[in-house]
Amino acid sequence: ILNELVHSLKQEDEVWGVGILDGEWDFSFLYFAKNNIQIYHFLEKLRSKFRHIIKNELISPIVKYHEVEKHYLLDEKNWVNEKVVLTYETVAIDKIDHEILQAISKNARTKLIDLAHKLGLSSMLIHQRIKKLEKKNVIIGYKAYTDVLRLGRDYYGVKMDLENYSEKEKIIAEIYSLKEVSAVLYTIGGYDVEFDLEVPGTKEYYEIINKLRNKFSTIREIKHMGTVSYYLFNP
């Protein structure tokens, strides 16, 4: 049944990734929706097919997403990569822009001359278009996706609820200072504080969690989602 669910999500253009989890939740996925109506119709279709296996669900719209460099690989001081930030600003693109984005999404290292030949355009025009897309922050970076599990690390999505918000900013600042943090999420309707960790193992995860608990008494509850396996789909 789980394979059927993953296969079904693979058919959806707006689904970016799927994770099989251990912990508070069994399963998660990321969905890019243009508006609430779109996500409503998608969820109705999903529920009509898989409601019999869905006991509970949590929808957390992401309003801001900070991806942090993997400094545990570089052994340098952590810092926030402000490039990867989701916003609600809409930028108009035409058919040519769309074709360029589609091509480089599949292979960002494609040579301009090959891209020009494929799209039937000049290399200079494509270069200018890409530069404009970068300036408008439609293209915010080029990166390699690493398989954390193959690096021998465990991937944890950590969720916190607080007694009050008095120390929330201090907690987030502390999270950003962690060498093992890979992203901080700002959501609606989810948890008070959400972030991702990539740690050598369970022992290191609990050391980080205990350190945060001991330092911040306002933390009421901490839940985790350890990733057993995950799938990333081409956008």
N, C-alpha and C positions, 0 to 999 in steps of 0.2 A: 504494500500500500504506500509506503514511504517513497519507493522508487517511482510509483505512479504519480505521486504528488510532485516530486522533483521534475519529472518529465513534463508534467502539465505546466509548471512554472517556466520551464525552458522555452515553451512556445509563446510566452508573453514577451513582447518587445520591451516593455517597460520594467521588467524584472532584471535587476543588475546582478544580484548574488543571492545564494541560498546557503544556509548553514545548518548542519546537524549538530545538536548541542547536548551537553551534559550539565545538569544543574536545575535552575529554576524553570527553564523552558526547554522543550525538546527540539524546537525547530524555529528558524527565523528566516526572513528574506527581506530584501530591499526592493522597493517599488518606486519608480519615478512617475508621479502623477501631475498632470497639468492643472487639475482642480479637484475639488471634493466630489463632483459628480462622476468623474472618471474613476476614482478610487472606489466609490460606492458601487458602481456597476461591476467593477472587477471583483470586489469582495462578495457581491451577491452571486456571481458565477462560481467563485471558488467555494463558497459555503454550500451551494446547491449540490456540488459534486463531492465535497469532502466533510460535510458537517458531522457525519457519523464518527469521524476519528478526531474531531476538534472538541476538546473539553473546555479549554479557556483560550482567550486570545487577548493580545494587547497591541493597540495601534499607537505608535509614537511618531507623529510628524516631526521631522528634523528641521529646525529653523536655522541652525548653524552647525557646521562640522569643521573642526580643526584637526587636520592630519599632521602628526608630529614625525619628524625624521627619525629613522631607526638608528639612534645613536648608540645603541648597544652593539651595533656592528662596527661603529667607528671609534668607540670608546672616547667620545667627546661629550662636552656638556650639552644637555638637551636644550632645544629651542623650538618654538612654535613655527611651523611652516604656514604662513598666512595665505599662501597661494590657494590652498584647497579649502575654500569657504563657500558654502552654498548660500545664494541670495535669491531674493524674489524679483530682482530686476530683469525685465524681459528685453532681449536684444533681437531686432529683426534680422533674419538671414534669408538669402535667396537660394535658388536651386543649386547654383554653382557652389556656394558656401556649404550647403548640405552635402553635396557630393564629395567635397574635399574632406569634410569632417568624417564622413562615412568611411572614406579610404584610409585616412590616417588613424582612425580609431582601431582599425584592424591591424595596422602596422605603422607605427609612428616613425619608423626608420626608413620608410619608403623614400627613395631618391626623387628629387623634383622632376628630373627628366623622365623617370618611369611614370610618375603621377601625371605629368603632362600628356604623355602618350596614351595613358589609360583614359583620361578624361577628354582628350581632344582639345586641350588648351595649351597656351604657351607657359613655359616654366616661370617667366617673369610675372605673369598674371597670377599664377598660383602662389608664388612667393609673396606678392603684395596682398593677396587675399588672406593668407595665413597670418601675416603681420597685423592686419586689421582685426582679425579674430582674436589675436593675442592682446591687442590694445584694448579691445572691448571686453576682455576677460571671459570670452566664450571658451577659448583655449587657455587654461590656467597652468598647464605644465605637461611634461612628457616624462613618464616614469616606467620603471620595470616593476611588475607585481611579483613579489617574492612569496613562495609557499612557506609560511611560517612553520608548519608542521614538519616539512622536510629539512628545515634548519635545526630540528631537534628542540624546538621551543613549543610551549603551550600557549594557546591564544584564549584569553579570557575577556568577555564583556562584563564589566562590573557596574552594578546599579546600586545607588545609595539613596536612602530616605533619611531626612534630617529631622531632629526635634523642632528646630526653627532655622531661619536663614541667617542667623547672626554671624556664622563663621563660614558661610558658603564660599565666598570669594577667597578666603584663606585656604580652604580645602582645595579649591580648584588650582590655586597657585602652587600648592604643595604637589598636586597631581602632575602639573606641567614639569615640575623639577625631577620627576622620576625618570630614570634612564630607560625603563622598560615600557613606558606609556607610548602608545602608537597613535591614539586619537582621543579627542574629547568631543562629546556630543551634547548639543543643547536641544532639548525636545519639548513638545507639548503633550501633556497627558501621560507621560512616562514616569520616570523617577526624578528625584531632585538633582542628582548628580550622576552622570553616565560617562564612562571612559573605557578604553580598551587597553589591555596589557599583553605583552609578548614576553613571557618569562621562561627561564630554563626548565622549570618544573613546578609541581604543586607546592613544594617546600618554600620556594622563593615567593610564590603567590601569597601564601599565608603570612610570610614575614612582612610583606608590603602592607597587607590588610591590617595586621596587628599593629603595625607602626602608625597607620592612619587612625585606627580606633583609639590607641593610647594617647595620641596627640590632640584629637578632636572629640570631646565628650558629646557634642551635639549630634554625632552620627547615631541614628536610631537603629538602622537595619542595613545590612549589606547583602546583596544577592549577586550570584555570579552565573555566567553561562560559559562553560568551557566548550570549546569547539572540537568536536570529534572529526568532522570533515566539512569542507565547504567547496562551493562551486562559484566561480566568477564567470558571468556571461558577457559577451561583447555588447556594448550599448547600441 
